[in-house]
Amino acid sequence: MRRPLREIARGATWLVGIALALRVVDVFLGHSPLGATLAGAVLVDLATHRAGVRWDEGEETGRMKRALVGVGRGLAVALALVVLTVLVCAAVGSVQLRAGSPSLALVLGMLRAGASGVRDELLYRGLPLLVGARVGLGARASIGYAALAGASALLLVPGASVESLVLATALGVLFAVIWQRSGEAWGAVAAHAGWVFFAGAALRGGLVEATWVSGALGEGARARGLAALVAAVVSLGAAAAVWRWWPKGSPAGPSRRSTP
């Protein structure tokens, strides 16, 4: 038992330490949300790499192709998730849609979404999945651990609703399943980034102007009400579909090498 407990304690130390470092970044760069998110992504990438998390453990040959395929599939999952949720909400009259007005803000939204995907997936999925692999947890237990690790961070956000916590957990399951199934970070990071963008800037006038009558979609605590619950159900359905049909990649997933 000594080794598993050591690995769990080590993983928790990395998780808490990186989260505290992110808090420091937010304090100094809080006036610039995009800057804070980009700096946080770089910090998490460096720290989790040190802890043993790798983007891709496969052969060097074909790595670019795997990355592009993973990103494409992840974005497709995120787009389908948002579109299905919006269609269901529109069918019951909880959202009204009209054409948006693309602008420079859309590009900034893409940058922030990409940085959020890198930061949150490496920290809240890559690191917990790494710990799960090292201590010998099964795939399902590791996925549950990673989903709860991500959702627990939302507990500290002021104004977070029960619906937003339910959605965060369901999204965590989906992203962890993508990572576990593919054995790489590309798909999970792209799916997370796609969710942040399509449910955020894209629906706030970037591509479509969504006026919510009941609830709202968005990142973190912005999600609430019926829209968040519908998105949670669709996320779990998407996770089941990914588990069933996503081509299985490297079984190793995040690196199992010991932390230096």
C-alpha positions as CSV (number, residue, x, y, z in Angstrom):
1,M,0.0,0.0,0.0
2,R,2.9,2.3,0.6
3,R,3.6,3.0,-3.1
4,P,0.0,3.8,-4.1
5,L,-0.4,6.2,-1.1
6,R,2.9,7.9,-2.1
7,E,1.7,8.4,-5.6
8,I,-1.7,9.7,-4.5
9,A,0.0,12.1,-2.1
10,R,2.5,13.2,-4.8
11,G,-0.3,13.8,-7.3
12,A,-2.3,15.8,-4.8
13,T,0.7,17.9,-4.0
14,W,1.3,18.7,-7.7
15,L,-2.4,19.5,-8.2
16,V,-2.6,21.8,-5.2
17,G,0.7,23.4,-5.9
18,I,-0.1,24.2,-9.5
19,A,-3.5,25.5,-8.5
20,L,-1.9,27.9,-6.0
21,A,0.5,29.0,-8.7
22,L,-2.4,29.7,-11.0
23,R,-4.0,31.8,-8.3
24,V,-0.8,33.9,-8.1
25,V,-1.0,34.4,-11.8
26,D,-4.6,35.5,-11.5
27,V,-3.7,38.0,-8.8
28,F,-1.1,39.7,-11.0
29,L,-2.8,39.4,-14.3
30,G,-6.5,39.6,-13.2
31,H,-6.9,42.9,-15.1
32,S,-6.3,40.9,-18.4
33,P,-8.4,37.7,-18.5
34,L,-6.8,36.7,-21.8
35,G,-3.3,37.3,-20.5
36,A,-4.0,35.4,-17.3
37,T,-5.4,32.4,-19.2
38,L,-2.5,32.3,-21.6
39,A,0.1,32.6,-18.8
40,G,-1.8,29.9,-16.9
41,A,-1.7,27.6,-19.9
42,V,2.1,28.0,-20.2
43,L,2.6,27.5,-16.5
44,V,0.4,24.3,-16.3
45,D,2.0,22.9,-19.4
46,L,5.5,23.2,-17.9
47,A,4.5,22.0,-14.5
48,T,2.5,19.0,-15.6
49,H,5.3,18.0,-18.0
50,R,7.6,18.0,-15.0
51,A,5.1,15.8,-13.1
52,G,5.1,13.3,-16.0
53,V,2.1,14.2,-18.1
54,R,2.7,14.0,-21.8
55,W,0.7,15.2,-24.8
56,D,1.5,12.2,-26.9
57,E,3.3,9.0,-25.8
58,G,3.2,7.4,-29.3
59,E,5.9,7.0,-31.9
60,E,7.5,10.2,-33.3
61,T,6.5,9.1,-36.8
62,G,2.9,10.2,-37.5
63,R,2.7,12.5,-34.5
64,M,1.5,15.5,-36.5
65,K,-1.2,13.4,-38.2
66,R,-2.4,12.1,-34.8
67,A,-2.5,15.6,-33.4
68,L,-4.5,17.0,-36.3
69,V,-6.9,14.1,-36.3
70,G,-7.3,14.4,-32.5
71,V,-8.0,18.1,-32.7
72,G,-10.5,17.6,-35.5
73,R,-12.4,15.0,-33.6
74,G,-12.4,16.9,-30.4
75,L,-13.7,20.1,-32.1
76,A,-16.4,18.0,-33.8
77,V,-17.5,16.5,-30.4
78,A,-17.7,20.0,-28.9
79,L,-19.6,21.5,-31.8
80,A,-22.1,18.6,-31.7
81,L,-22.5,19.0,-28.0
82,V,-23.4,22.7,-28.2
83,V,-25.6,22.4,-31.3
84,L,-27.7,19.6,-29.8
85,T,-28.0,21.5,-26.5
86,V,-29.1,24.7,-28.3
87,L,-31.6,22.8,-30.5
88,V,-33.2,21.1,-27.5
89,C,-33.4,24.4,-25.6
90,A,-34.8,26.2,-28.7
91,A,-37.4,23.4,-29.1
92,V,-38.8,24.0,-25.6
93,G,-38.6,27.8,-25.9
94,S,-35.8,28.5,-23.5
95,V,-33.5,30.3,-26.0
96,Q,-34.0,32.6,-28.9
97,L,-31.5,32.8,-31.7
98,R,-30.6,35.4,-34.3
99,A,-27.6,36.1,-36.5
100,G,-24.4,37.3,-34.9
101,S,-21.9,39.9,-35.9
102,P,-18.4,38.5,-36.2
103,S,-15.6,40.8,-35.0
104,L,-12.1,40.8,-33.6
105,A,-13.6,39.7,-30.3
106,L,-14.2,36.3,-32.0
107,V,-10.4,35.8,-32.6
108,L,-9.7,36.8,-29.0
109,G,-12.4,34.3,-27.9
110,M,-10.6,31.6,-29.9
111,L,-7.3,32.3,-28.2
112,R,-8.8,32.3,-24.8
113,A,-10.7,29.1,-25.5
114,G,-7.5,27.3,-26.7
115,A,-5.5,28.4,-23.6
116,S,-8.4,27.4,-21.3
117,G,-8.4,23.9,-23.0
118,V,-4.7,23.5,-22.5
119,R,-4.7,24.7,-18.9
120,D,-7.7,22.8,-17.6
121,E,-7.2,19.5,-19.4
122,L,-3.5,19.1,-18.5
123,L,-4.3,20.0,-14.9
124,Y,-7.7,18.4,-14.2
125,R,-7.6,15.5,-16.6
126,G,-4.0,14.8,-17.5
127,L,-2.6,14.8,-13.9
128,P,-5.4,12.8,-12.3
129,L,-5.3,10.2,-15.1
130,L,-1.6,10.0,-14.6
131,V,-2.0,9.3,-10.9
132,G,-4.7,6.8,-11.6
133,A,-2.4,4.9,-14.0
134,R,0.4,4.9,-11.5
135,V,-1.6,3.5,-8.7
136,G,-3.4,0.9,-10.9
137,L,-6.9,2.3,-10.9
138,G,-9.2,1.0,-13.6
139,A,-10.2,3.1,-16.5
140,R,-13.7,3.9,-15.1
141,A,-12.3,4.8,-11.7
142,S,-9.7,7.1,-13.2
143,I,-12.3,8.8,-15.3
144,G,-14.5,9.4,-12.3
145,Y,-11.5,10.8,-10.3
146,A,-10.5,13.2,-13.2
147,A,-14.1,14.4,-13.6
148,L,-14.5,15.1,-9.9
149,A,-11.1,16.8,-9.7
150,G,-12.2,19.3,-12.3
151,A,-15.7,19.9,-10.9
152,S,-14.3,20.4,-7.4
153,A,-12.4,23.5,-8.5
154,L,-15.8,25.1,-9.4
155,L,-16.9,24.8,-5.7
156,L,-14.6,27.8,-4.9
157,V,-16.1,30.0,-7.6
158,P,-18.6,32.6,-6.3
159,G,-22.0,32.1,-7.7
160,A,-21.6,28.6,-9.0
161,S,-25.0,26.9,-9.1
162,V,-25.8,23.2,-8.6
163,E,-26.5,22.9,-12.3
164,S,-23.1,24.3,-13.2
165,L,-21.5,21.7,-10.9
166,V,-23.5,18.9,-12.6
167,L,-22.4,20.1,-16.0
168,A,-18.8,20.5,-15.0
169,T,-18.8,16.9,-13.7
170,A,-20.5,15.6,-16.9
171,L,-18.0,17.5,-19.1
172,G,-15.2,16.2,-17.0
173,V,-16.4,12.6,-17.7
174,L,-16.6,13.4,-21.5
175,F,-13.1,14.9,-21.7
176,A,-11.5,12.2,-19.5
177,V,-13.1,9.5,-21.7
178,I,-11.7,11.2,-24.8
179,W,-8.2,11.3,-23.3
180,Q,-8.5,7.7,-21.9
181,R,-9.8,6.4,-25.2
182,S,-7.3,8.2,-27.5
183,G,-4.3,7.9,-25.2
184,E,-3.3,11.5,-26.1
185,A,-4.1,15.0,-25.0
186,W,-5.0,16.5,-28.4
187,G,-8.7,15.4,-28.6
188,A,-9.5,16.3,-25.0
189,V,-7.8,19.7,-25.2
190,A,-9.6,20.5,-28.5
191,A,-13.0,19.3,-27.1
192,H,-12.6,21.5,-24.0
193,A,-11.4,24.5,-26.1
194,G,-14.3,23.9,-28.5
195,W,-16.8,23.8,-25.7
196,V,-15.5,27.1,-24.2
197,F,-15.6,28.8,-27.6
198,F,-18.9,27.4,-29.0
199,A,-20.8,27.8,-25.8
200,G,-19.2,31.2,-25.0
201,A,-18.0,33.7,-27.6
202,A,-19.8,32.0,-30.5
203,L,-23.2,32.2,-28.8
204,R,-22.6,35.7,-27.5
205,G,-22.8,37.4,-30.9
206,G,-19.6,36.0,-32.4
207,L,-21.5,33.6,-34.7
208,V,-25.0,33.5,-33.2
209,E,-26.7,35.8,-30.7
210,A,-28.4,33.6,-28.2
211,T,-30.9,35.2,-25.8
212,W,-31.6,32.8,-22.9
213,V,-35.1,32.6,-21.4
214,S,-34.3,29.8,-19.0
215,G,-30.8,29.1,-17.9
216,A,-27.7,29.8,-20.0
217,L,-24.7,28.0,-21.5
218,G,-21.2,29.1,-20.7
219,E,-17.9,28.2,-19.1
220,G,-17.8,27.3,-15.4
221,A,-20.3,29.2,-13.2
222,R,-21.8,31.0,-16.2
223,A,-23.8,27.8,-17.0
224,R,-27.1,27.5,-15.1
225,G,-30.7,26.3,-15.2
226,L,-32.2,24.1,-17.9
227,A,-29.6,24.8,-20.5
228,A,-26.8,23.5,-18.1
229,L,-28.8,20.3,-17.3
230,V,-29.5,19.6,-21.0
231,A,-25.9,20.1,-21.8
232,A,-24.9,17.7,-18.9
233,V,-27.2,14.9,-20.3
234,V,-25.9,15.4,-23.9
235,S,-22.3,15.3,-22.5
236,L,-22.9,12.0,-20.8
237,G,-24.4,10.7,-24.0
238,A,-21.4,12.0,-26.0
239,A,-19.1,10.3,-23.5
240,A,-20.8,6.9,-24.1
241,A,-20.6,7.4,-27.9
242,V,-16.9,8.3,-27.6
243,W,-16.2,5.2,-25.4
244,R,-18.0,3.1,-28.0
245,W,-16.8,4.5,-31.3
246,W,-13.6,6.6,-30.8
247,P,-10.7,4.6,-32.3
248,K,-8.6,3.3,-29.4
249,G,-5.1,4.8,-29.2
250,S,-2.1,4.1,-27.0
251,P,-3.3,2.2,-23.9
252,A,-0.7,4.1,-21.8
253,G,-2.5,7.4,-21.8
254,P,-0.5,10.0,-19.8
255,S,3.0,8.9,-19.0
256,R,3.4,6.4,-16.1
257,R,7.0,7.3,-15.5
258,S,7.8,8.2,-11.9
259,T,8.0,11.9,-11.0
260,P,11.6,13.2,-10.8
